[in-house]
Every structure is written in C-alpha cells, then in structure tokens.
C-alpha cells in the first residue's frame, strides 16, 4: 500500500495537523470527513471560506442524512467543528456549535428513529458460519468467564435480532426459559420509546455450542447475583464488575475483538449491529418469512429490513446464475 498523503483541499492549518492526525483514529476519521465535505463544497455555486456558513452545513447534513448512518452524520458535524476549532474560531463563529445547526441535527435524529435506520449499512453482517467460528473462539478463551459472557451475548444478539442497547438493558427477570427456548421481554427499544415492551423468542439450537439457551445457562453458572442486569464488565482475572454501560458500546468492542481474533481483514467494519443484520439475512435465506423476521427484530418498515438482504437476493435471482458457466 502506498504512503498516505495529505489531502490538498483542506486549509493549511489542517494540513499542518495531518501528520498528527495519522496517529489518532478519531482525527484520521475527521480528516477523511473533511475531504468529503470540501469536495461537496466545490460542487456548490457559492464559494465558501472559513468560517463556513451554518446554512451550508445544514444543507450538507440534510443531504448526507439520505445515505449516512446517524453516528456517521454526527461525526461529520464534529469534524466541521474540529476544523473551526483548529483554525482558531470562537464558539460563536463555529457552525458545528451553532444552535440552529444543532436543532436541525435534533430533527434529523427524529427522522432516523421514525424510519428505523439509525445504523443502516454501517456494520457488516455476520453470517452463520462466522457466528459459529466466533462462538468457538469464545469457548476456547483462556479467560473462561469472559468467553462464557461473550458467547451468550453473541448468541442472544444473533438469535434474537437484538440491538446493542437492548442487550445491555437485559435483566435476569426479563428472560423465561420454556420448552421451546427462551422468551425475552424487551422492555424498551429505539422504536418503542413509550416502553410498551415486546417478547422476543429464541429457539433452542440443535448444536450445543451455538444454542442460545445453553450459552445463557453457561454464563449464569458464573454469576452470583440474579436480581439485576445480566451482562457485566469483567476484570482481567474474570471477576464480575458493574453492568455494561447503557450506550452498548461495549458490545461493539466485544464483536470487534472477536472479529479480529478471526483475522477478518475488515474487522473494524463489524459491530453489535452485525448480529442484527446477520440475523435478518440468515433467517430469510433459511426460509423465514419477511413478516416473521420483522416481528422478531421489531422493524417497523419492510423497506428497512429489505436493505439488509437486497443485494444477496439480487445475486441469488440473477439470470446469469442459470447459465452453467
């Protein structure tokens, strides 16, 4: 791979920080975002100089919201704010801190929630074979407690089509074991802000290693307190600490850690959402109906779900597959 060079369209003071940015993942992302932003500015009839007008930033955010995940959109705004901070502008002249821009971002958040597309296309899906390999890595973990916890998280998240916030919010009292498997009460979710709740059903697996019921029982054998949250942080020695943070970022880190162990070249593209996307595409491939998958994953719109499986369906129905070449 060739040596990365600094983008030439950025202001000089940002170019001066490019070498420093290469040492920071956050700043590297900011620089990449700013290159895209300046490319977009070049296509506008009005020339923009620092400080960038808040109306231009608003127009940019609205346009990017059609394709970007919400987290990506927020990072793009942060990069614009960072650009002005580095250039020495005060908060009053920084469009990234503008009350009008922040109000627009707030409205866009509502739009994302209404469309159930906060993290669409942001994470690569984990297919069944990858889930099996990831689970076997958990079982082989020298830290037995960590392996048991991670295995339970992966299999509940995958079989339940759960969001990361739903996984970390689970309490022991939310799960009931029945003959068929597990009945999980999800008390509140992104598309159920009023907290009406929903029951998610995870069937018993035919393979012991990948059975969510057995995985949860294994994790339970390492726990002593069954009155609170199911999943907890761990010390290096495997001692149970406080519950995982409500943001669910810890689930992302667990999935990326295991993806890296699998030596996936694009391991950074995986996150907690990979479990949910993998559930949808795998269930449909195995013959589950669209309605059943929507019910399990609590998707509000069929269009959202179909984004996860559209490309696979297009390939499977391609006429050229019948040519026998």
ABEGO torsion letter per residue (X at the ends): XBBBBBBAABBAAAAAAAAAAAABAAAAAAAAAAAAAAAAAAABABBBBOBBBAAAAAAAAAAAAAABBAAAAAAAAAAAAAAAAAAGBBAAABAAABAAAAAAAAAAAAAAAAAGAAABGABBBBBAAAAAAAAAAAAABABAAAAAAAAAAAAAAAAAGBBAAAAAABBAAABBBBAAEBBBBBABBAABAAGAEBBBBBBBBABAAABAAAAAAAAAAABABAABBABBBBBAAGBBBBBBBAAGAAAAAAAAAAAAAAGBAAAAABBAAAAAAAAAAAAAAAGBBAAAAAAAAGBABAAAAAAAAAAAAAAAABAAAAAGX
